[in-house]
Amino acid sequence: YSFSIAIAGLFHDVGKIITPKDIYPKHIGHEFRGTKIHEAFFKRHRFDSYTKELTILVGKNHMRTS
């Protein structure tokens, strides 16, 4: 599972790439924008379903406080 955790860790902030410049330096909502990038990446590259699901789950939820 360490490979899957590493991929999820690497991709958790990927939504910051497409943050609109008018809200810089904040990246509000990047966890939801990242989902589009995650799905496109996993559609193009072959990974097991566990890694894909974990990465998307971590990306969507890493900003939750409770």
Short mmCIF file of the C-alpha atoms (twelve columns), coordinates in Angstrom:
data_MODEL
# 
_entry.id   MODEL 
# 
loop_
_atom_site.group_PDB 
_atom_site.id 
_atom_site.type_symbol 
_atom_site.label_atom_id 
_atom_site.label_alt_id 
_atom_site.label_comp_id 
_atom_site.label_asym_id 
_atom_site.label_seq_id 
_atom_site.Cartn_x 
_atom_site.Cartn_y 
_atom_site.Cartn_z 
_atom_site.pdbx_PDB_model_num 
ATOM 1  C CA . TYR A 1  0.000   0.000  0.000   1 
ATOM 2  C CA . SER A 2  2.932   2.377  0.408   1 
ATOM 3  C CA . PHE A 3  3.013   3.021  -3.352  1 
ATOM 4  C CA . SER A 4  -0.651  4.033  -3.311  1 
ATOM 5  C CA . ILE A 5  -0.106  6.292  -0.310  1 
ATOM 6  C CA . ALA A 6  2.863   7.921  -2.030  1 
ATOM 7  C CA . ILE A 7  0.819   8.642  -5.169  1 
ATOM 8  C CA . ALA A 8  -2.038  10.080 -3.081  1 
ATOM 9  C CA . GLY A 9  0.436   12.265 -1.175  1 
ATOM 10 C CA . LEU A 10 2.029   13.551 -4.349  1 
ATOM 11 C CA . PHE A 11 -1.302  14.410 -5.938  1 
ATOM 12 C CA . HIS A 12 -3.225  15.827 -2.966  1 
ATOM 13 C CA . ASP A 13 -2.609  19.500 -3.922  1 
ATOM 14 C CA . VAL A 14 -2.678  19.120 -7.707  1 
ATOM 15 C CA . GLY A 15 -5.802  21.316 -7.929  1 
ATOM 16 C CA . LYS A 16 -3.653  24.331 -7.064  1 
ATOM 17 C CA . ILE A 17 -2.299  24.171 -10.614 1 
ATOM 18 C CA . ILE A 18 -5.602  25.411 -12.018 1 
ATOM 19 C CA . THR A 19 -6.458  27.963 -9.325  1 
ATOM 20 C CA . PRO A 20 -7.804  31.129 -10.960 1 
ATOM 21 C CA . LYS A 21 -5.222  33.890 -10.706 1 
ATOM 22 C CA . ASP A 22 -7.755  36.353 -9.314  1 
ATOM 23 C CA . ILE A 23 -7.864  34.469 -5.992  1 
ATOM 24 C CA . TYR A 24 -4.075  34.135 -5.517  1 
ATOM 25 C CA . PRO A 25 -2.319  33.641 -3.159  1 
ATOM 26 C CA . LYS A 26 -5.183  31.567 -1.771  1 
ATOM 27 C CA . HIS A 27 -6.220  28.304 -3.361  1 
ATOM 28 C CA . ILE A 28 -9.792  28.056 -2.148  1 
ATOM 29 C CA . GLY A 29 -11.536 24.992 -3.576  1 
ATOM 30 C CA . HIS A 30 -8.388  23.422 -4.984  1 
ATOM 31 C CA . GLU A 31 -9.337  20.063 -3.504  1 
ATOM 32 C CA . PHE A 32 -12.410 19.945 -5.756  1 
ATOM 33 C CA . ARG A 33 -10.656 21.311 -8.848  1 
ATOM 34 C CA . GLY A 34 -8.040  18.615 -8.390  1 
ATOM 35 C CA . THR A 35 -10.612 15.898 -8.977  1 
ATOM 36 C CA . LYS A 36 -10.738 16.795 -12.679 1 
ATOM 37 C CA . ILE A 37 -6.982  16.442 -12.941 1 
ATOM 38 C CA . HIS A 38 -6.982  13.157 -10.997 1 
ATOM 39 C CA . GLU A 39 -9.625  11.641 -13.240 1 
ATOM 40 C CA . ALA A 40 -7.864  12.759 -16.433 1 
ATOM 41 C CA . PHE A 41 -4.542  11.381 -15.173 1 
ATOM 42 C CA . PHE A 42 -5.967  8.005  -14.220 1 
ATOM 43 C CA . LYS A 43 -7.881  7.757  -17.464 1 
ATOM 44 C CA . ARG A 44 -4.637  8.177  -19.381 1 
ATOM 45 C CA . HIS A 45 -2.348  6.092  -17.129 1 
ATOM 46 C CA . ARG A 46 -2.997  2.607  -15.845 1 
ATOM 47 C CA . PHE A 47 -3.090  2.239  -12.083 1 
ATOM 48 C CA . ASP A 48 -4.934  -0.196 -9.878  1 
ATOM 49 C CA . SER A 49 -8.378  0.861  -8.669  1 
ATOM 50 C CA . TYR A 50 -7.226  1.136  -5.036  1 
ATOM 51 C CA . THR A 51 -4.597  3.746  -5.918  1 
ATOM 52 C CA . LYS A 52 -7.039  5.673  -8.073  1 
ATOM 53 C CA . GLU A 53 -9.791  5.713  -5.445  1 
ATOM 54 C CA . LEU A 54 -7.406  6.545  -2.599  1 
ATOM 55 C CA . THR A 55 -5.843  9.431  -4.518  1 
ATOM 56 C CA . ILE A 56 -9.210  10.961 -5.371  1 
ATOM 57 C CA . LEU A 57 -10.463 10.480 -1.793  1 
ATOM 58 C CA . VAL A 58 -7.364  12.078 -0.268  1 
ATOM 59 C CA . GLY A 59 -7.484  14.940 -2.759  1 
ATOM 60 C CA . LYS A 60 -11.127 15.739 -2.006  1 
ATOM 61 C CA . ASN A 61 -10.839 15.455 1.751   1 
ATOM 62 C CA . HIS A 62 -7.402  16.630 2.813   1 
ATOM 63 C CA . MET A 63 -8.678  20.087 3.791   1 
ATOM 64 C CA . ARG A 64 -11.459 18.811 6.066   1 
ATOM 65 C CA . THR A 65 -11.062 19.681 9.699   1 
ATOM 66 C CA . SER A 66 -13.549 17.221 11.127  1 
# 
